[in-house]
C-alpha cells in the first residue's frame, strides 16, 4: 500500500468533511464560548482561567475576553478563592449549563441520524478506527 497516497486521499476527504454543516457544528464545541461552556459542563467543578486557557490553547487575554462575554450573558460566574483574592475560579450557571446541554443534544441527534444512515456495522467500524487513530496520534 502507498501510505503517502492514502494520506493524500484522507486529507482530501477530511477537507470536504470539515466543510459540512455537521462538522462545522462539531468544531464550534472545540473553540470559543462553546468550548468554555462545555469544558465547565464536563468538569463539573469550578476551573481557573489559567486551566481554561491551557485547555483551549489560547492566551490569558483571550480567555479573559471570553469569560467577560459569557459572564455578561449570565452563562458563567467568577468567584474569588477564600483567602486569596487574586485567585479566581469559574463556574457554569444553570443558564450556561442549559445552553451547553442543548447544543450537545442537538449535535448528538444530528450525528445519530448520520450513523443511522451509515448502519450499525459501518458505525462501529468508524468508531473503532477513529479510536485507533486517536491512540496512535497521542503517542506521536
C-alpha positions in Angstrom: 0.0 0.0 0.0 1.2 3.5 -0.8 0.6 5.2 2.6 1.6 8.6 1.2 -1.2 8.3 -1.4 -3.6 7.1 1.3 -2.7 10.1 3.4 -3.4 12.4 0.5 -6.7 10.8 -0.1 -7.6 11.1 3.6 -6.6 14.8 3.5 -8.9 15.5 0.5 -11.8 13.7 2.2 -11.1 15.4 5.6 -11.1 18.8 3.9 -14.5 18.0 2.4 -15.8 16.6 5.7 -14.7 19.7 7.6 -16.8 21.9 5.2 -20.0 20.1 6.1 -22.5 21.8 8.4 -22.4 18.9 10.8 -18.6 19.2 11.1 -18.8 22.9 11.5 -21.2 22.5 14.4 -18.9 20.0 15.9 -16.0 22.4 15.5 -17.9 25.0 17.5 -17.6 22.8 20.5 -13.9 23.0 20.4 -13.4 26.7 20.3 -14.6 30.0 21.8 -17.6 30.3 24.1 -19.0 26.9 23.4 -15.6 25.3 24.3 -15.6 27.1 27.7 -19.2 26.2 28.5 -18.6 22.5 27.5 -15.4 22.4 29.4 -17.1 23.7 32.5 -20.1 21.3 31.9 -17.9 18.2 31.7 -15.5 19.2 34.5 -18.5 19.5 37.0 -16.4 21.8 39.2 -15.0 25.3 39.1 -12.0 25.8 36.9 -9.3 28.5 36.9 -9.0 30.8 33.9 -5.4 29.6 33.5 -6.6 26.0 33.2 -9.2 27.1 30.6 -6.5 29.0 28.6 -4.3 25.9 28.6 -7.1 23.6 27.5 -8.1 25.9 24.7 -4.6 26.7 23.8 -5.1 30.5 23.9 -3.7 33.4 25.8 -4.9 34.6 29.1 -6.2 37.8 27.4 -8.3 35.7 25.0 -9.8 33.7 27.9 -10.5 36.9 29.8 -12.5 38.3 26.8 -14.4 35.0 26.5 -15.2 35.0 30.2 -16.3 38.6 30.2 -18.7 37.8 27.3 -20.1 34.7 29.0 -20.4 36.5 32.3 -22.3 39.3 30.6 -24.7 36.7 29.1 -25.2 35.1 32.6 -23.6 31.8 31.4 -20.8 31.8 34.0 -19.8 33.3 37.3 -16.3 34.1 38.6 -15.6 33.7 42.3 -12.6 34.7 44.3 -10.9 31.9 46.3 -11.3 32.5 50.0 -8.0 33.8 51.5 -6.6 34.7 48.1 -8.5 37.5 46.3 -6.1 37.1 43.3 -7.2 33.5 42.6 -10.5 33.2 40.7 -12.5 30.1 39.8 -15.0 30.0 37.0 -18.3 28.1 37.3 -21.1 27.5 34.8 -24.6 28.8 35.7 -27.9 27.0 35.1 -28.4 29.1 32.0 -24.9 28.2 30.7 -25.5 24.6 31.5 -28.8 24.5 29.6 -27.2 26.2 26.6 -24.3 23.8 26.5 -26.5 20.8 27.0 -29.0 21.8 24.3 -26.1 22.3 21.9 -24.7 18.9 22.7 -28.1 17.2 22.5 -28.8 18.8 19.0 -25.3 17.7 17.8 -25.8 14.2 19.2 -29.1 13.9 17.4 -27.7 15.0 14.1 -24.8 12.6 14.3 -27.2 9.9 15.4 -29.1 10.4 12.1 -25.9 10.2 10.1 -24.9 7.0 11.9 -28.3 5.5 11.4 -27.9 6.0 7.6 -24.4 4.6 7.8 -25.7 1.5 9.6 -24.6 -0.4 12.7 -21.5 -2.3 11.3 -20.1 0.8 9.5 -20.7 3.0 12.5 -18.9 0.5 14.8 -16.0 0.2 12.4 -15.8 4.0 12.0 -15.7 4.5 15.8 -13.1 1.7 16.1 -10.8 3.2 13.5 -11.2 6.7 14.9 -10.2 5.4 18.3 -7.1 3.7 16.9 -6.1 6.9 15.1 -6.5 8.9 18.3 -4.4 6.3 20.2 -1.6 6.5 17.6 -1.7 10.3 17.3 -1.5 10.6 21.1 1.8 8.7 21.1 3.4 10.8 18.3 
